[in-house]
């Protein structure tokens, strides 16, 4: 494939290395806003930029009928507009709050645990996420996905930062050193605690998952997630 990397920071550079190691050609390495010329007729764009520019980056790619794999978080209030545009342009779009295989298995485990715990009133649940100090959004997109998985399968109706209150699910967002990403879910009662946890050791798992998603999405039409890619 011919891949355009939109947002050429630390993640972009790892995606570049993995793409080439898997036999793909990287035809664009963009720190600037994409356009019809600098996208260089790519077969797919992998977008890892920042919340302020993600919407315009994705919009431009879709308008040029280039499929988009997006891993940027913090812009999701505009996601319905992007999905509408993708369908209008008959061009596939895949958003992932986290492309790691382990995290997506964790998502499935989290949903199953929430179902199991939904019939007991003895436990309250809270989330904790730890990321490097450079991360701009809080809570993380991954933590929001975890929270949504719990809300869909429990009494909770919404999430918010910090303490859980009534039917609000608490998320604690911690920024620390160069931590790639650690996510924990705690079910606590007066007598015990159940915890599930995912710890990323580096960014390579996120980058590999994004490239695998890019390989998968070519020639498809519609709106997708990593559940589709992994058959979860």
N, C-alpha and C positions, 0 to 999 in steps of 0.2 A: 504494500500500500504506500501511497504518498500521504504523509502525515504533516499537518500544520500544528505546531505547538504555540498556543496563544497564552502568553504569560510565561516568560522565560526566567523564572527564579530558580530556587533550589529544586523544587519539584519538577519544573520544566527540564532542567538539565538531567535529572535522573530518568525522566520519561524519554528524553533524547537517547541516552545510552541504551536503555532497554529496547526501544523501538529498533535501533540499528542492530542490536544483538539478535533480534528476532527476524531480521531480513528486510525491514521496511526502510523506506527513504524519507528522511525528514526534509521537507521542501520549504518550510518556513519556521523561523524561530523568532517570535514576535514579542517584543517588550512594548511596542506601540499598538495603537488601535488597528485591527485588521481591516483590509479593504479588498476589493476584487483583484487588485494587482498583486499585493504582497502575500495573499493566500496561495498564489502560485498553483492554481488548479489542484489543490489537495483533494484526496479522496475522503478525508475525515479530519476534523479539528479536535484537538484535546485542549480544553480550556481550564487552566489553573492560574487565575490572576488574583484579583482582590474584589471585595464586594462593591466598590465604587464604580468599577468599569465592566463587571461581568455581564450585566444585562446588554449593554451596547455591543460587546464582543460577540456574544452568542447571537444576537439579533442580526448582525452583519453576516456572520457565517451562514445562518439559515436563509437569509435573503439571497445569498449566492449559492443556495442549494448544496451546501456542504454539511454533512452530518456532524453533530456536535456531541462530544463526551465532556461533561462539565463536572468538575470537582470543587469549584469555588463555592463557599458557603457565605451566608450573611446577606443574600440578596433575594430570598425566596418569596418576598411579598410580590415580586413581579413574575414569578414562575408561571402563573396561569397565562399571562400574555405571551410568554415564550412558547408554551405548549400549543396555544392557539395558532401562533405563527408557524410552528413546525408542521402542524396539520394542514394549514392553508398552502404551504410551500411543498407539501408532500415529501418532507425531508426529516429523517429521524433525529430524535433528541433523547439523550440519556443523561439524567442527573444522578449523581451519587454523593451522599454526604461523606461516604468513605468507600474506597474501592478495594480495600483489603479483603482477601478471602476470609481470614479469621474473623474480622469484624462483621461481615455479612452472615457468617455462621452464628456469631454472637447475637445478632439481631433476631435470628430465628429462635435461638435458645431463650432470649429475653421474652419474646412473645409467648412461648410455651410456659415459661415460669409464671408470667403474669396471669395466664389462664388458670394455672394450678392454684395460685394464691388468691384468686378473686372470690373464692367461697369462704374465706376466713377473715374475721374482723380483728384478729389479734395482732396483725402485722401492719405496720406503716412502711411505705417505700420512699426512698430518696435516691437521687443520682449524684455522682461526683465525676467531674472530668478535669484532667490536668493536662495542660499544653504549654508549649514554649512561650516565652514572654513576647514574641513577635506576632502572635496570633491576634488578629484585629477584632474578631467577633466572639461574643460570649452570650450564651453557652455555645459550644461547638455544634456544627451541623450534625455530627455523629450523635451527640447527646440528645439533640432534638429528635432525631430518628428513633433513638432508644425510648425517649419519653412518649412519642407517638405510639410506639408498639405497646407500651404499658397502658396508655389511655384507651386504646382500642379494645383492650382485653381486661378491663378492670373498672372500678367505681370512679376513678379519677376522670375529671372533665377537662383539665387544662394543666399546663406546666408554668412554673415561674422560677426566677432565680431565688436561691436561698431556701429558707425553711418551708417545709410542707405545711399547708393549712387546709383543713377540711378536705375538699375534693380537688385541691391544687397540688400538683406533684412538684416537689422541690428539686432544683438542680443547683449544685454547687460548682462554680467554675473557678478553677485555680490556675494561675499563670506562674510557671516556675522554670527557670534555667532554659535548657534546650530540649525539654521533654517532647518527643514526637507525638504522643497521645496515649493517655490511660483513661479508661472508662470503667466505672464500677456502679453496680446497682445493689442497694442494701434493703433487705426486708428485715425490720427490727420489731421484736415484741419485748415484753417485760422479762422474758426468760432466755431468749436466744436471738441469733441473727443469722440470716442466710445472705451470702454475697456471691455475685458472679462478676467477673472482672476480665477485661481485655487490656493487655499492655503491648504497645508497639515498640519494637527495639530501634527501628529506623524508618525512613520514608519509602524504602524499596518496595514493600508490599503494596502501598497505595499506588505507586507508579506502575508496577506490573499489572495490577488489576485494571487500571485505566487503559493500558495498551491492549489487554485481552478484551475489554469492552469495545474498544475501537475495531478490533479484528472481527468481533461478533456482529457489530451493528451495520456494517457495509451491506448494501442491497436490501435492507429492511426498511419498513415504513411505520411510523408511529412514535409513541412516547413509551420509553422503557426505563427500567431500573436494573440494579445488579441482581435482583431476584430473577429477572428474565435471563440474564447472562449465565447465571449459575444454576438455574433450574430449581430454585428454592421455593 
